[in-house]
Amino acid sequence: MKKSPTFAKMLLSAALLIPATFINNSNLKAQSKQLDSTVFDTWRTCESLAISDDASWSIATYKNKKDGTILVVKIDKLRLKKEIKGGKDIEMFDGQRSAIFFVKDSLYCINGINGKIDTLGKTKNAVVDKKSPFITYIKGNTLYLKNTTDGRIDSVQHTRTRVFATSELLVAVTGQNGTTTITGLNLKGKNGIERVTLYSGDLYIDGISCDKSGKRLVFYSGKDSLFSNPQISALDIKTKSLTNFNIERSLLPQDRKFNVKKGVEFSSDGSYLKFEIELATDSLAKPKGKVAKPAFEYELWRWNDTLIPLKQKKGPTQFAKSLKCVYYPQTGKFIQLSKGKGVYLQVEDDSPYGFEFDETPYMMTSDWEDPTPRDILCTDVKTGERKTLLRKFKGNFTVSPRTPHIFIFDSDAAAWFIIDIKSGERVCISDLLPYPVINEEFDQPQPAGSYGQGGLTNDNQYFIVYDKYDVWALPASGIGEPIAITNGYGRKNNIRFKVLKLEDKGDKKIGVNLKEDILLESTNLGNMHSGFYKVSIGKDPIKLLEEACKFSFNRNLGKSNYVIKRERFEEAPDFWLADKNFRLLMRLTDLNEQTRDFAIGTSEVISWKDSADVEQRGVLYTPEGYDSSKRYPVIVYFYETMTQDAFKFYVPEPTESTINPIMFVSRGYVVFMPDIHYEIGWPGKSCVNAVVSGTEYIISKGIADPERIGVQGHSWGGYQVAYLITQSDIFKCACSEAAVSNMTSAYTGIRSTAGAPRMFMYECTQSRIGGTLWEKQENYIKNSATFYLDQVTTPLLSRHCDADEAVPYSQGLELFLGLKRLGKQVWMFNYKGVGHNIRPWEVKMDWSRRMDEYFDYYLMDKRKPSWMK
């Protein structure tokens, strides 16, 4: 491929700025140091990257505990790299030639061409336009407008708010002595900024916005600043004519009012107004004087209540706090799109329908049923006609943004359907596919979902769906043959493909064009390598990039480039620049400057056969300089499946709950993470099968020292560790956190954050029993560690905190007290007031130290810590 001169220069400059591309840092190290807690305060992560479309300059937002956020500015042409501690909230403007950002409450502007930084002072209110060179910011009640082209600053006194109508016209709302003025500021005036009064009167104004043409303003207006009786008004910028829309209050639901702070806006075609109405809290009567404290309080639990008292206190989370409405000025028609019973969705601004998901008829069963069924309600945005499309629906739901249809995945039928909103007709569109579209790997006791979908094609003729490996285009009408986009290449080569969506977040969805090359993201299901391919209909996909790492697509950068993210166990997730063929990569961020001096290690996917001759898989992490002739101390960690994260980089930091593999591998441990696939009803046995067979395999291969193997898990993993040590003595020591030890008592326990009983977890989801305690009593007992604690020979370190919001604290006590009564070696930490995961930094540091000391004592022959004596 012929290289672009501009891109080649960019690569040369980048090479001067950044010392390596895909060179393995470990080959360059002299003598690596072990990672330890001294790096925690200063180790950086990259939170985001703002970059110009021509990739000539960028601002990366880094973060660490010591400094908070740090902005790193790079300007390629100047070979400039500059750090700004405390920087945040970056926004590029003026055709990406400049950017604003804040440091605490102070506003700054940086020029992406010359690197100059201007200080604009303290303000919390700055607004820019993508195309305009002006920065607008308010100090006190004065609006300042700085032209970054010539440095000139203008001001407008007594400003309440402002909005860009276009990149050349700013509208300011000012108020003084009871008079409100709306002023148009022409930013492209011949003699500087030209001001035109568009309105002057006694109305208070808020929630202002402009239509997409830049010709009309719309806002809330009222007689006082509290907007106790607001109305919606529109102003024609050219004619200066003001129109008040007198929406009849009788049309609004009782006890509701306009949500002024959310504002009002025109639809994309300007035909109607969109706004929200909310509960009128000011009308609620407040008791006067002192209220006597009751002698006692009680709550009544009734068998036929929809919600138990704990859920009633939390409030139904699915209820909307405001209602979506539209108003048509030409006809005076008011339409309430949502009823406040659930989540409201309007896919795109110009979608002809709005949808609401209503769980209220089925909320009583939500204690034991997950997901909760829901009714799908649909409202025609033009007519207000409302209908129920689906009742008691649990599956996947996708809206066509440009046609009057929805697509659903019906788990019972294991198929995709299209539903015509107008007629209600339902047609199966996946019945001609030769392979399943239902997730064959799903192992919970509820209906499986699909492998996913890629939306409509750009001509609305096909709907993109996935099987386990390949991508298909299904005729959206239900008539005709499916198109095998990836031509069966994925199934033949054990690769899973997904369509790569190039639209930036918030952009209008365009859809795949089947007449052009289609970009795909790929995962090799054998070794978990990831990459990117392109394909033309009727041909096999062509590999563009594939590596032993984890790639993720970040954004489409103009017409020439992409930004992607790349990581692996030994390589932090940096942003990279790629051309349209994913070649000529260069690194845009520099997280890996931190890793060069440290021993990190590597990861790989391994496989073995269990006792039933079934293939199992897991991830093996080995230390730097691994010697295959030596045996190593090993820590086994698991949750469910782990191989999908085989190339994840783990930030060196104290733990919230689980072992941090990068810290242990750096200190000379091997870490092993097996996948677990579950038999419904027997999760404990499934864990024992996968974990023990995998551990025996790495012993047989000379990797693990059989006398120095530990195991650790948290939450669901903690339950499995507790159960595992009742069934096997293969481990020298174990650590279990926030574990369920007794499923029979945990079944009716409470998840305190939501006030929700835990029954659904056993009947439908993670705990995988698949029935009630009375239907499957044997399964609950035989999967519970409590009833087999007398068989434990492995020392156990437990952490279960008294403020655990997911697994009741009593479960930790059952585990500890049972082992203590039986004379087994057990230590339990309860950090007072700490929850399921550890949040306080000091507690993270302490628990990390305790786990290190515990495992080092048993597996590294280190000194026994005093707290274990």
C-alpha positions in Angstrom: 0.0 0.0 0.0 1.3 3.4 -0.9 1.9 5.5 2.3 0.4 9.0 2.7 3.2 11.6 3.0 1.3 13.3 5.8 0.8 10.1 7.7 4.4 9.1 7.2 5.6 12.4 8.7 3.1 11.9 11.6 4.7 8.5 12.3 8.2 9.9 12.3 7.2 12.6 14.7 5.4 10.1 16.9 8.5 7.9 16.9 10.4 10.9 18.3 7.8 11.5 21.0 7.1 7.8 21.9 9.9 5.3 22.3 8.2 2.1 21.0 5.2 0.7 19.1 4.7 -3.0 19.4 8.2 -3.8 20.8 7.9 -6.0 23.9 9.3 -3.9 26.7 10.5 -6.9 28.5 13.2 -7.4 25.9 14.7 -4.0 26.7 14.8 -4.4 30.5 18.0 -4.7 32.3 16.8 -6.0 35.7 13.1 -5.7 36.4 11.7 -4.7 39.8 8.8 -6.3 41.6 5.6 -4.3 41.7 4.6 -3.4 45.3 2.4 -0.9 47.1 4.8 2.0 46.6 3.4 2.4 43.0 -0.3 2.6 44.0 -0.4 6.3 44.6 1.2 7.4 41.3 0.2 4.7 38.8 -1.7 6.3 36.0 -4.7 5.2 34.0 -6.0 6.9 30.9 -9.6 7.9 31.2 -10.2 9.5 27.8 -8.6 11.0 24.7 -9.7 14.1 22.8 -8.0 14.2 19.4 -8.4 16.3 16.3 -9.7 14.6 13.1 -6.3 15.1 11.4 -4.6 13.6 14.4 -2.2 16.6 14.6 -2.8 17.1 18.3 -4.5 15.5 21.3 -5.3 15.9 25.0 -5.3 12.7 27.1 -6.9 12.6 30.5 -4.9 10.5 32.9 -5.7 9.8 36.6 -3.9 8.6 39.7 -4.6 8.7 43.4 -1.9 11.3 44.2 -2.6 14.0 41.6 -6.2 13.2 40.6 -6.6 14.0 36.9 -3.7 15.0 34.7 -4.1 16.3 31.2 -1.3 15.5 28.7 -1.2 17.7 25.6 0.6 16.5 22.5 1.1 18.7 19.4 2.8 16.6 16.7 4.1 19.5 14.6 5.8 21.1 17.6 7.0 17.9 19.1 5.3 19.3 22.2 4.3 17.3 25.3 2.8 19.2 28.2 1.2 18.0 31.5 -1.5 19.9 33.3 -2.3 18.6 36.8 -5.9 18.8 37.9 -7.3 19.4 34.3 -10.7 18.1 33.4 -13.8 18.6 31.1 -12.0 19.0 27.8 -14.0 20.3 24.8 -12.5 21.0 21.4 -14.0 23.8 19.3 -13.2 26.1 16.4 -12.9 23.2 14.0 -10.7 21.4 16.6 -8.1 24.1 16.5 -8.6 24.9 20.2 -9.9 23.4 23.3 -11.2 24.6 26.7 -10.7 22.7 30.0 -11.0 23.4 33.7 -8.5 23.2 36.6 -10.8 23.2 39.7 -13.1 26.2 39.0 -10.7 28.0 36.6 -11.2 28.0 32.9 -8.4 27.6 30.4 -8.0 27.6 26.6 -5.3 25.9 24.7 -4.4 26.5 21.0 -3.8 23.2 19.2 -1.6 24.9 16.6 0.9 26.9 18.7 0.4 25.3 22.2 -0.4 28.6 23.9 -2.5 28.4 27.0 -4.7 31.3 28.1 -6.1 31.6 31.6 -9.7 32.9 31.7 -10.3 32.9 35.4 -12.8 31.3 37.7 -16.1 30.2 36.3 -18.3 27.1 36.3 -20.1 28.1 33.1 -18.4 27.8 29.8 -20.0 27.1 26.4 -18.3 26.7 23.0 -19.5 25.8 19.5 -17.7 23.1 17.4 -17.2 25.6 14.5 -16.9 28.9 16.3 -13.7 30.5 17.6 -15.5 32.1 20.5 -15.5 31.0 24.1 -18.4 32.2 26.1 -18.3 32.1 29.9 -20.1 33.8 32.8 -18.5 35.4 35.8 -21.0 36.7 38.3 -23.7 37.9 36.0 -21.5 39.1 33.2 -21.1 37.1 30.0 -17.7 37.2 28.4 -17.1 36.3 24.8 -13.5 35.7 23.8 -12.5 35.5 20.2 -9.6 33.1 20.1 -8.6 34.3 16.6 -7.6 37.8 17.6 -7.8 37.6 21.5 -10.5 40.2 21.7 -13.0 39.9 24.7 -16.5 41.4 24.7 -19.0 41.3 27.5 -22.7 41.4 28.2 -23.9 42.6 31.6 -26.7 41.0 33.7 -26.7 37.7 31.8 -28.9 34.8 32.9 -28.2 32.3 30.2 -27.1 32.1 26.5 -27.2 29.6 23.7 -25.5 29.3 20.3 -28.2 29.5 17.6 -25.6 28.9 15.0 -21.8 29.0 15.0 -22.1 32.7 14.0 -25.0 33.8 16.2 -25.1 33.7 20.0 -28.3 34.5 21.8 -28.0 36.0 25.3 -30.8 36.4 27.9 -30.3 39.3 30.3 -32.4 40.7 33.1 -32.4 44.0 35.0 -35.0 45.9 37.0 -37.8 43.4 36.1 -37.1 43.6 32.4 -35.8 40.6 30.4 -34.0 41.2 27.1 -33.1 38.6 24.5 -30.1 39.8 22.4 -28.8 38.3 19.2 -25.0 38.7 19.0 -23.7 38.4 15.5 -20.2 37.0 15.9 -19.2 37.7 12.3 -20.0 41.4 12.2 -17.9 43.6 10.0 -16.9 45.8 13.0 -16.8 43.1 15.6 -19.7 41.7 17.5 -23.0 43.2 16.3 -26.0 43.3 18.8 -29.6 43.1 18.0 -32.5 43.2 20.5 -34.8 40.4 19.7 -37.2 40.8 22.7 -37.6 43.0 25.7 -40.4 42.6 28.3 -41.4 41.5 31.8 -41.3 37.7 31.3 -38.8 35.5 33.1 -37.1 33.1 30.7 -35.3 29.7 31.3 -34.8 26.4 29.5 -33.9 28.1 26.2 -32.9 26.3 23.0 -32.8 26.8 19.3 -34.1 24.8 16.4 -31.6 23.1 14.1 -32.0 25.8 11.4 -31.0 28.5 13.9 -34.1 30.5 13.1 -36.3 30.0 16.1 -35.8 30.0 19.8 -38.0 28.2 22.3 -38.1 28.6 26.1 -40.2 28.6 29.3 -41.5 32.0 30.3 -43.2 33.1 33.4 -44.2 36.1 35.5 -41.7 35.3 38.3 -38.3 33.7 38.7 -39.9 30.7 40.4 -41.8 29.8 37.3 -44.8 29.0 39.4 -47.1 29.1 36.4 -44.8 28.8 33.3 -45.8 28.7 29.7 -43.9 27.8 26.6 -42.9 30.6 24.2 -41.1 30.7 20.8 -39.3 33.6 19.2 -38.6 34.0 15.5 -35.1 35.4 15.3 -35.6 37.1 11.9 -39.0 38.8 12.5 -38.6 39.1 16.3 -42.2 37.9 16.7 -43.0 36.2 20.1 -45.6 33.3 20.2 -47.0 32.0 23.5 -48.3 28.4 23.4 -51.1 28.2 25.9 -51.2 24.5 26.7 -54.4 23.8 28.6 -53.6 22.8 32.1 -56.4 20.3 31.9 -54.3 18.4 29.5 -51.6 17.9 32.0 -51.8 14.9 34.4 -53.0 16.0 37.9 -50.4 17.4 40.3 -47.7 17.8 37.6 -45.9 20.8 36.2 -43.4 21.7 33.5 -39.8 20.6 34.3 -38.3 24.0 33.6 -34.7 23.0 34.3 -34.8 20.3 31.7 -35.7 22.9 29.1 -37.8 22.7 26.0 -36.7 22.1 22.4 -37.9 21.7 18.9 -37.9 18.3 17.1 -35.3 17.9 14.4 -37.8 18.9 11.7 -39.2 21.8 13.8 -42.7 20.5 13.6 -43.3 20.0 17.3 -41.9 20.9 20.8 -40.4 18.3 23.2 -40.5 18.8 27.0 -41.0 17.0 30.3 -43.5 17.4 33.1 -42.8 16.5 36.7 -44.4 16.1 40.1 -45.5 19.4 41.6 -43.8 19.1 45.0 -44.6 22.6 46.0 -48.3 21.8 46.3 -47.7 19.2 49.0 -49.0 20.3 52.4 -46.3 20.6 55.1 -47.1 20.2 58.8 -46.8 23.3 60.9 -45.0 23.5 64.2 -43.4 20.5 66.0 -44.5 17.0 65.1 -44.8 14.7 68.1 -42.6 11.6 67.9 -44.7 8.5 67.9 -44.5 6.2 70.9 -43.6 3.3 68.6 -43.3 2.5 65.0 -44.1 -0.6 63.0 -44.3 -1.9 59.5 -46.9 -4.4 58.3 -45.8 -7.2 55.9 -48.7 -8.6 53.9 -48.6 -11.7 51.7 -50.5 -10.0 48.9 -48.6 -6.7 48.7 -47.0 -6.0 45.4 -43.8 -4.8 47.1 -42.4 -5.9 50.4 -41.9 -3.0 52.9 -38.1 -2.9 52.2 -38.7 -2.3 48.5 -41.4 0.2 49.3 -38.9 2.3 51.3 -36.4 2.2 48.4 -39.1 3.2 45.9 -39.8 1.5 42.6 -36.7 2.3 40.6 -38.3 1.6 37.2 -40.7 4.6 37.6 -39.8 7.6 35.6 -39.5 10.9 37.6 -40.8 12.9 34.7 -43.0 12.4 31.7 -42.1 12.9 28.1 -44.5 15.1 26.2 -44.8 16.8 22.8 -46.8 19.8 21.5 -47.7 20.7 18.0 -47.9 24.5 17.7 -49.8 24.5 14.4 -52.7 22.3 15.6 -52.4 22.9 19.4 -52.2 19.1 19.9 -50.7 18.0 23.2 -49.4 14.4 23.5 -48.2 12.7 26.6 -45.8 10.0 25.3 -45.1 8.2 28.5 -47.2 7.4 31.6 -44.4 7.3 34.1 -44.7 3.5 34.7 -41.3 2.6 33.4 -38.3 3.4 31.2 -39.2 5.6 28.2 -37.3 5.2 24.9 -37.4 7.2 21.7 -34.6 5.8 19.6 -33.7 8.9 17.6 -34.9 12.5 17.6 -37.0 12.0 14.5 -38.4 8.5 15.3 -42.1 8.2 14.7 -42.7 6.2 17.8 -41.9 6.3 21.5 -41.8 3.2 23.7 -42.3 2.6 27.4 -41.4 -0.6 29.3 -44.0 -1.3 32.0 -43.2 -3.8 34.7 -45.9 -2.8 37.2 -48.3 -5.7 36.4 -45.6 -8.2 37.3 -43.7 -6.5 40.2 -44.9 -9.0 42.8 -43.0 -11.8 41.1 -39.8 -9.8 40.9 -38.7 -11.2 44.3 -38.2 -14.6 42.6 -38.3 -13.9 38.9 -35.5 -12.4 36.8 -35.7 -10.7 34.5 -39.1 -9.2 35.5 -41.6 -9.5 32.6 -42.7 -6.2 31.1 -45.3 -4.9 28.8 -44.0 -2.9 25.8 -46.2 0.1 25.2 -46.0 2.2 22.0 -47.1 5.8 21.4 -47.4 7.4 17.9 -45.5 10.7 18.2 -47.8 12.4 15.6 -51.3 11.1 16.6 -50.8 10.2 20.3 -52.3 6.8 19.5 -51.2 4.3 22.2 -51.1 0.6 22.1 -49.6 -2.4 23.9 -47.4 -4.3 21.5 -46.2 -7.1 23.8 -47.3 -8.4 27.1 -45.3 -10.2 29.7 -42.2 -9.9 27.5 -38.7 -11.0 28.7 -36.6 -11.1 25.5 -34.4 -8.7 23.6 -36.1 -5.7 22.0 -34.8 -3.5 19.2 -36.5 -0.6 17.6 -36.2 0.3 13.9 -35.4 4.0 14.0 -36.6 4.7 10.5 -39.5 2.3 9.9 -42.7 1.4 11.8 -41.3 -1.8 13.1 -39.7 -3.4 16.1 -37.4 -6.5 16.2 -37.6 -8.9 19.1 -35.7 -12.0 20.1 -38.1 -14.6 21.5 -36.1 -17.0 23.7 -38.9 -19.6 23.8 -38.9 -19.8 20.0 -35.1 -19.2 19.8 -35.7 -16.9 16.9 -35.8 -13.3 15.8 -39.1 -11.7 14.8 -40.2 -8.4 13.2 -43.4 -6.8 14.4 -45.3 -4.3 12.3 -46.4 -1.6 14.8 -49.4 -0.5 12.8 -50.9 -4.0 12.2 -49.3 -5.9 15.0 -48.3 -8.7 12.6 -45.4 -10.8 13.8 -43.1 -12.5 11.3 -40.1 -14.8 12.0 -37.1 -13.6 10.1 -34.4 -16.1 11.3 -36.1 -19.4 10.5 -34.1 -20.0 7.3 -30.7 -19.7 9.1 -28.8 -23.0 9.2 -27.4 -22.3 12.7 -28.8 -21.2 16.1 -29.1 -17.5 17.0 -29.8 -18.3 20.6 -26.8 -18.2 23.0 -25.9 -21.9 23.2 -23.3 -21.2 26.0 -25.8 -19.7 28.4 -26.0 -21.7 31.6 -28.4 -20.0 33.9 -31.9 -21.4 34.7 -33.8 -18.8 32.6 -34.4 -18.4 28.9 -31.2 -17.7 27.0 -30.8 -14.5 25.0 -29.5 -14.1 21.5 -25.9 -13.7 20.3 -26.8 -10.1 19.5 -27.7 -7.9 16.6 -26.1 -5.2 14.5 -29.2 -3.1 13.6 -30.8 -2.3 10.2 -28.8 -1.8 7.1 -28.7 1.7 5.7 -31.5 1.0 3.2 -33.8 -0.6 5.9 -34.0 -3.8 3.9 -32.0 -6.1 6.1 -31.6 -6.7 9.9 -28.1 -7.8 11.0 -27.9 -10.7 13.5 -25.2 -13.0 14.8 -24.8 -16.7 15.4 -22.0 -18.0 17.6 -19.4 -17.2 14.9 -20.8 -15.4 11.9 -22.8 -12.3 10.7 -26.1 -12.6 8.8 -28.4 -10.1 7.1 -32.0 -11.2 7.4 -34.7 -9.7 5.1 -36.5 -7.2 7.3 -39.8 -8.1 5.6 -39.4 -11.8 6.5 -39.5 -12.6 2.8 -36.4 -13.8 1.0 -33.1 -15.6 1.7 -30.7 -14.5 4.4 -27.3 -13.2 3.4 -24.2 -14.8 4.9 -22.1 -11.6 5.3 -19.0 -13.5 6.7 -19.6 -16.4 4.3 -19.2 -19.0 7.1 -15.6 -18.0 7.6 -16.0 -17.6 11.3 -17.4 -21.1 11.9 -14.7 -22.7 9.8 -11.9 -20.8 11.6 -13.3 -20.6 15.2 -13.6 -16.8 15.0 -16.5 -14.8 16.3 -17.3 -11.7 14.2 -19.3 -8.6 15.0 -20.1 -5.6 12.8 -18.0 -2.6 13.7 -20.1 0.4 14.3 -18.4 3.6 13.1 -20.8 6.2 14.4 -19.6 8.2 17.4 -21.7 8.1 20.5 -24.7 10.4 20.0 -24.4 10.4 16.2 -27.4 9.4 14.1 -27.3 5.6 13.3 -26.5 5.1 9.6 -26.5 1.3 9.4 -24.3 -1.1 7.4 -24.1 -0.7 3.6 -24.1 -4.1 2.0 -22.8 -2.7 -1.3 -19.6 -1.6 0.3 -16.8 -3.2 2.4 -18.0 -4.0 5.9 -15.6 -3.6 8.8 -15.7 -6.3 11.5 -14.2 -6.8 14.9 -13.0 -10.4 15.6 -12.2 -12.7 18.5 -10.5 -16.0 17.9 -12.3 -18.3 20.3 -9.4 -20.7 20.5 -6.6 -18.4 21.7 -8.7 -15.3 22.3 -6.7 -13.1 20.0 -8.6 -10.1 18.8 -8.5 -7.9 15.7 -10.3 -6.4 12.7 -11.4 -7.7 9.3 -13.2 -6.4 6.3 -15.6 -8.3 4.1 -17.5 -7.9 0.8 -20.7 -9.8 0.3 -20.0 -13.2 -1.3 -16.4 -13.3 -0.3 -14.4 -14.4 2.7 -13.4 -11.8 5.3 -9.9 -10.4 4.9 -7.7 -10.0 8.0 -6.5 -6.5 8.6 -5.0 -6.9 12.1 -5.0 -9.7 14.6 -2.8 -9.9 17.7 -2.4 -11.7 21.0 -4.0 -8.8 22.8 -7.4 -7.2 23.4 -8.4 -4.6 20.8 -11.3 -2.2 21.2 -12.5 0.3 18.7 -12.7 3.9 20.0 -13.8 6.2 17.2 -13.8 7.0 13.5 -11.3 9.9 13.0 -12.2 11.8 9.9 -11.8 10.2 6.4 -8.4 8.7 6.9 -7.9 7.2 10.4 -9.3 5.3 13.3 -8.5 5.4 17.0 -8.3 2.0 18.7 -7.3 0.8 22.1 -4.8 -2.1 22.6 -3.9 -4.0 25.8 -2.6 -7.2 27.1 -1.5 -8.5 30.5 1.9 -7.0 30.2 0.8 -3.9 28.3 -1.4 -1.1 29.6 -4.4 -0.1 27.5 -3.0 2.7 25.3 -4.8 4.5 22.5 -3.4 3.9 19.0 -3.9 5.6 15.6 -4.6 3.4 12.6 -5.2 4.1 9.0 -8.4 2.7 7.2 -6.7 -0.6 6.7 -5.6 -0.8 10.3 -2.0 -0.4 9.3 0.7 2.1 10.2 -0.2 2.1 13.9 1.3 4.6 16.3 0.8 5.1 20.0 -1.2 8.2 21.1 -0.9 7.7 24.8 2.0 6.5 26.9 0.8 4.4 29.8 3.5 1.9 29.2 6.3 4.2 30.2 5.3 3.0 33.7 5.7 -0.7 33.1 9.3 -0.7 31.6 11.2 -1.1 34.9 8.9 -3.7 36.4 8.5 -7.5 36.1 5.0 -8.0 34.7 4.8 -11.5 33.1 2.6 -12.9 30.3 -0.7 -14.6 29.8 -2.0 -17.4 27.6 -5.1 -19.5 27.2 -4.6 -23.2 28.0 -6.9 -26.2 27.7 -7.2 -29.7 29.3 -9.6 -32.6 29.6 -11.6 -33.1 32.8 -12.5 -36.5 34.2 -15.4 -36.9 31.8 -13.0 -36.2 28.8 -14.6 -32.8 28.2 -12.3 -30.0 27.2 -12.0 -27.2 29.7 -10.1 -23.9 29.4 -8.5 -21.2 31.5 -5.9 -18.5 31.6 -2.4 -19.0 32.8 -0.4 -16.1 34.0 3.4 -16.7 34.3 6.1 -14.4 35.8 8.7 -12.6 33.7 11.6 -15.0 33.0 9.4 -18.0 33.5 11.5 -21.2 33.6 9.6 -24.3 32.4 12.0 -26.6 34.3 10.9 -25.1 37.6 7.7 -25.5 39.6 6.0 -22.4 41.0 3.7 -21.4 43.8 0.2 -20.9 42.3 -2.9 -19.0 43.2 -6.1 -20.1 41.6 -8.8 -17.5 41.1 -12.2 -17.9 39.4 -15.7 -16.5 39.1 -17.5 -17.9 36.0 -15.7 -17.7 32.7 -12.3 -15.9 32.6 -10.8 -16.5 29.2 -12.7 -13.6 27.6 -10.3 -11.4 29.7 -7.1 -13.4 28.9 -5.3 -10.3 27.7 -6.7 -7.8 30.2 -4.2 -5.4 31.8 -4.7 -5.2 35.6 -3.8 -1.8 37.0 -1.4 -2.1 40.0 -3.7 -1.1 42.8 -4.9 -2.4 46.1 -7.8 -4.8 45.9 -11.5 -4.1 46.3 -12.2 -7.8 46.7 -10.2 -10.2 44.5 -6.5 -10.9 44.1 -4.8 -8.5 41.7 -3.0 -11.0 39.3 -0.4 -8.5 38.1 0.8 -7.9 41.7 1.2 -11.6 42.5 2.7 -12.6 39.1 5.3 -9.7 39.5 6.3 -11.3 42.8 7.0 -14.7 41.3 3.6 -16.5 41.6 1.8 -18.2 38.7 -1.9 -17.3 38.7 -4.4 -19.7 37.1 -8.0 -18.7 36.2 -10.1 -21.6 35.0 -13.4 -21.2 33.2 -16.4 -22.8 34.8 -19.4 -24.0 32.9 -22.4 -25.0 35.0 -24.8 -27.8 35.2 -28.1 -26.3 36.3 -28.9 -27.4 39.8 -25.3 -28.4 40.6 -23.1 -25.2 40.6 -20.8 -26.6 43.4 -20.1 -29.8 41.6 -19.5 -27.9 38.3 -16.9 -25.7 40.1 -15.1 -28.7 41.6 -14.9 -30.4 38.2 -13.4 -27.4 36.4 -11.1 -26.1 39.1 -9.7 -29.3 40.4 -9.1 -30.8 36.9 -7.4 -27.6 35.8 -5.2 -27.5 38.9 -4.3 -31.2 38.5 -3.4 -30.4 34.8 -0.9 -27.6 35.7 0.6 -29.9 38.3 1.0 -32.7 35.7 2.7 -30.2 33.3 5.3 -29.3 35.9 4.0 -25.7 36.3 2.6 -25.8 39.8 4.3 -27.0 43.0 1.6 -29.3 44.4 2.6 -28.3 48.0 2.2 -24.6 47.3 -1.2 -23.9 45.7 -3.7 -21.5 47.1 -7.2 -20.5 46.0 -9.1 -17.2 46.2 -12.6 -15.9 45.3 -15.1 -13.2 46.1 -18.9 -13.1 46.2 -20.0 -15.9 43.8 -16.4 -16.9 43.6 -16.3 -16.8 47.4 -19.2 -19.2 47.6 -17.4 -21.5 45.3 -14.2 -21.4 47.2 -16.0 -22.2 50.5 -17.8 -25.1 48.8 -14.6 -26.3 47.0 -12.6 -26.8 50.2 -15.3 -29.1 51.6 -14.8 -31.4 48.5 -11.1 -31.3 47.8 -7.8 -31.1 49.8 -5.7 -30.0 46.8 -5.1 -26.5 48.1 -2.6 -25.5 50.7 -4.7 -22.5 51.8 -7.8 -20.7 50.7 -9.3 -17.2 50.9 -13.0 -16.6 50.5 -14.7 -13.2 50.6 -18.4 -12.2 50.9 -19.4 -15.9 50.5 -22.8 -17.6 50.7 -22.1 -20.6 52.9 -25.7 -21.9 53.3 -28.1 -21.6 50.3 -31.1 -22.7 52.4 -30.8 -19.5 54.6 -29.4 -17.2 51.9 -32.4 -18.0 49.7 -34.6 -15.7 51.8 -31.9 -13.2 52.6 -32.1 -9.6 51.5 -29.9 -7.6 49.1 -30.1 -4.4 51.3 -29.3 -1.8 48.7 -32.4 -2.6 46.7 -34.4 -4.1 49.5 -34.8 -7.2 47.3 -35.0 -10.8 48.4 -32.4 -13.1 47.0 -34.7 -15.8 45.8 -34.5 -14.8 42.2 -30.7 -15.5 42.2 -31.3 -19.2 43.0 -34.4 -19.8 40.9 -33.4 -17.8 37.8 -29.9 -16.4 37.7 -26.3 -16.8 39.1 -26.8 -19.3 41.8 -28.3 -21.7 39.2 -30.5 -24.0 41.3 -33.5 -23.6 39.0 -36.3 -24.0 41.5 -37.7 -23.0 44.9 -36.2 -24.2 48.2 -39.2 -26.6 48.5 -39.0 -27.9 45.0 -35.3 -28.6 45.0 -34.4 -28.9 48.7 -31.7 -31.5 48.0 -29.9 -29.2 45.6 -29.9 -26.4 48.1 -28.4 -28.6 50.8 -25.9 -30.4 48.6 -24.6 -27.2 47.1 -24.1 -25.6 50.5 -20.7 -25.6 52.2 -22.2 -25.4 55.7 -23.4 -29.0 55.6 -19.9 -30.3 54.7 -17.6 -28.2 56.9 -16.5 -31.2 58.9 -14.7 -32.4 55.7 -12.5 -29.2 55.5 -8.7 -29.7 55.9 -7.7 -26.4 54.2 -6.9 -23.3 56.3 -9.3 -20.4 55.3 -9.0 -16.7 55.4 -12.4 -15.0 55.2 -13.6 -11.4 54.7 -17.2 -10.6 55.3 -18.2 -7.1 56.3 -21.2 -6.1 58.4 -22.4 -3.6 55.8 -22.4 -6.1 52.9 -25.3 -5.0 50.8 -25.3 -8.1 48.5 -24.6 -11.2 50.7 -26.0 -11.0 54.3 -23.3 -10.7 57.0 -24.9 -13.7 58.7 -23.6 -15.9 55.9 -20.0 -15.0 56.8 -20.8 -15.8 60.4 -22.2 -19.2 59.5 -19.1 -20.1 57.7 -16.7 -18.8 60.4 -18.6 -20.2 63.4 -19.1 -23.6 61.8 -15.4 -24.0 61.1 -14.5 -22.7 64.5 -16.9 -25.1 66.2 -15.2 -27.9 64.3 -11.7 -26.8 65.3 -10.7 -25.8 61.8 -8.1 -23.1 61.1 -10.1 -20.0 60.0 -9.6 -16.2 60.3 -12.3 -13.7 59.4 -12.0 -10.0 58.9 -15.0 -7.7 59.3 -14.2 -4.1 58.4 -16.9 -2.2 60.2 -19.3 -0.3 57.9 -17.7 -1.7 54.7 -19.8 -3.3 52.0 -19.6 -6.1 49.5 -16.7 -4.5 47.7 -14.1 -2.4 49.6 -14.3 1.3 48.8 -12.2 3.1 51.5 -8.6 3.4 50.3 -7.1 2.6 53.7 -9.2 -0.6 54.0 -8.1 -1.7 50.5 -4.5 -1.2 51.5 -5.0 -3.2 54.7 -6.8 -6.1 53.1 -4.3 -6.3 50.3 -1.5 -6.5 52.9 -3.3 -9.2 54.8 -3.9 -11.4 51.7 -0.2 -10.9 50.7 0.9 -12.0 54.2 -1.4 -15.0 54.2 -0.5 -16.4 50.9 3.2 -15.6 51.3 3.2 -17.5 54.6 1.7 -20.7 53.1 3.0 -20.6 49.6 6.3 -18.6 49.8 7.6 -19.8 53.2 7.5 -16.3 54.5 7.2 -15.3 58.2 3.9 -16.0 59.8 2.1 -12.6 60.5 1.2 -11.8 64.1 -2.5 -11.7 63.4 -2.5 -15.4 62.4 -0.8 -16.5 65.6 
